[in-house]
Amino acid sequence: MFKGIKNMLKKNNNREKVAWLRSLLATIPLKHHFKVHWCYNLTVSPNWKVAPRVIDDMHLLFVKRGSGTYFINGVEEKLARGKVIFIP
């Protein structure tokens, strides 16, 4: 599954990416669909930080490149290229 995601993200054709995402979402039962409100493609400096906070919605994080640390309920999660984290 994750290998398929990596291969698809390497492609330059956005129509192909959208078609692939639609086919992926079609496999999820209707009661489990979700709506994406925001999507960012961020490049941050090595010293970039976000103050600890409570997040009221779900987050899906994909690390395109680089590394870092994410804290979820006080538990450290190492980030590296290709890592996917879902926070319900």
C-alpha positions as a LaTeX table, in Angstrom:
\begin{tabular}{lrrr}
\hline
Residue & $x$ (\AA) & $y$ (\AA) & $z$ (\AA) \\
\hline
Met1 & 0.00 & 0.00 & 0.00 \\
Phe2 & 2.61 & 2.60 & 1.06 \\
Lys3 & 4.85 & 1.63 & $-1.85$ \\
Gly4 & 1.94 & 2.51 & $-4.15$ \\
Ile5 & 1.61 & 5.91 & $-2.46$ \\
Lys6 & 5.32 & 6.65 & $-2.90$ \\
Asn7 & 5.23 & 5.65 & $-6.57$ \\
Met8 & 2.15 & 7.76 & $-7.24$ \\
Leu9 & 3.60 & 10.85 & $-5.52$ \\
Lys10 & 6.69 & 10.66 & $-7.75$ \\
Lys11 & 4.56 & 11.11 & $-10.89$ \\
Asn12 & 4.16 & 14.57 & $-12.37$ \\
Asn13 & 0.72 & 14.02 & $-13.89$ \\
Asn14 & $-1.86$ & 15.57 & $-11.52$ \\
Arg15 & $-4.81$ & 13.98 & $-13.36$ \\
Glu16 & $-3.29$ & 10.59 & $-12.77$ \\
Lys17 & $-2.79$ & 11.42 & $-9.07$ \\
Val18 & $-6.41$ & 12.56 & $-8.72$ \\
Ala19 & $-7.70$ & 9.43 & $-10.47$ \\
Trp20 & $-5.58$ & 7.24 & $-8.21$ \\
Leu21 & $-6.80$ & 9.05 & $-5.08$ \\
Arg22 & $-10.44$ & 8.69 & $-6.20$ \\
Ser23 & $-9.95$ & 4.97 & $-6.77$ \\
Leu24 & $-8.37$ & 4.65 & $-3.32$ \\
Leu25 & $-11.22$ & 6.55 & $-1.63$ \\
Ala26 & $-13.78$ & 4.41 & $-3.47$ \\
Thr27 & $-12.53$ & 1.40 & $-1.50$ \\
Ile28 & $-13.47$ & 3.03 & 1.83 \\
Pro29 & $-17.01$ & 2.32 & 3.08 \\
Leu30 & $-19.27$ & 5.39 & 2.89 \\
Lys31 & $-19.60$ & 5.71 & 6.67 \\
His32 & $-15.81$ & 6.19 & 6.88 \\
His33 & $-15.41$ & 8.93 & 4.28 \\
Phe34 & $-13.81$ & 12.16 & 5.35 \\
Lys35 & $-13.47$ & 15.65 & 3.94 \\
Val36 & $-10.12$ & 17.36 & 3.54 \\
His37 & $-10.41$ & 20.97 & 4.69 \\
Trp38 & $-6.78$ & 22.01 & 4.27 \\
Cys39 & $-3.77$ & 20.61 & 2.48 \\
Tyr40 & $-0.28$ & 22.07 & 2.73 \\
Asn41 & 3.04 & 21.37 & 1.07 \\
Leu42 & 5.45 & 23.00 & 3.52 \\
Thr43 & 9.19 & 23.43 & 3.48 \\
Val44 & 10.43 & 24.47 & 6.91 \\
Ser45 & 13.80 & 25.51 & 8.30 \\
Pro46 & 15.81 & 23.09 & 10.47 \\
Asn47 & 14.88 & 25.11 & 13.61 \\
Trp48 & 11.14 & 25.23 & 12.84 \\
Lys49 & 8.85 & 24.49 & 15.81 \\
Val50 & 5.18 & 24.64 & 16.69 \\
Ala51 & 4.15 & 25.24 & 20.28 \\
Pro52 & 2.40 & 22.32 & 21.99 \\
Arg53 & $-1.34$ & 22.49 & 21.41 \\
Val54 & $-4.54$ & 20.47 & 21.43 \\
Ile55 & $-5.85$ & 19.69 & 17.94 \\
Asp56 & $-9.63$ & 19.44 & 17.66 \\
Asp57 & $-9.74$ & 17.70 & 14.29 \\
Met58 & $-7.95$ & 14.86 & 12.50 \\
His59 & $-4.53$ & 15.24 & 10.91 \\
Leu60 & $-2.91$ & 13.19 & 8.19 \\
Leu61 & 0.80 & 13.86 & 7.89 \\
Phe62 & 3.06 & 12.59 & 5.11 \\
Val63 & 6.79 & 13.36 & 5.30 \\
Lys64 & 7.97 & 14.01 & 1.76 \\
Arg65 & 11.62 & 14.45 & 2.74 \\
Gly66 & 13.77 & 15.32 & 5.73 \\
Ser67 & 13.29 & 14.28 & 9.33 \\
Gly68 & 11.97 & 15.61 & 12.61 \\
Thr69 & 9.94 & 14.80 & 15.68 \\
Tyr70 & 6.20 & 14.95 & 16.34 \\
Phe71 & 4.71 & 14.60 & 19.81 \\
Ile72 & 1.32 & 12.93 & 20.10 \\
Asn73 & $-0.19$ & 12.98 & 23.61 \\
Gly74 & 3.32 & 13.41 & 24.99 \\
Val75 & 4.71 & 10.43 & 23.05 \\
Glu76 & 7.61 & 11.18 & 20.72 \\
Glu77 & 7.17 & 10.03 & 17.12 \\
Lys78 & 10.23 & 10.20 & 14.88 \\
Leu79 & 9.56 & 11.56 & 11.39 \\
Ala80 & 11.50 & 10.53 & 8.30 \\
Arg81 & 10.99 & 10.47 & 4.56 \\
Gly82 & 7.96 & 8.41 & 3.56 \\
Lys83 & 6.42 & 8.28 & 7.06 \\
Val84 & 2.63 & 8.61 & 7.28 \\
Ile85 & 0.88 & 9.53 & 10.53 \\
Phe86 & $-2.87$ & 9.71 & 11.07 \\
Ile87 & $-4.06$ & 11.50 & 14.21 \\
Pro88 & $-7.77$ & 10.84 & 14.89 \\
\hline
\end{tabular}
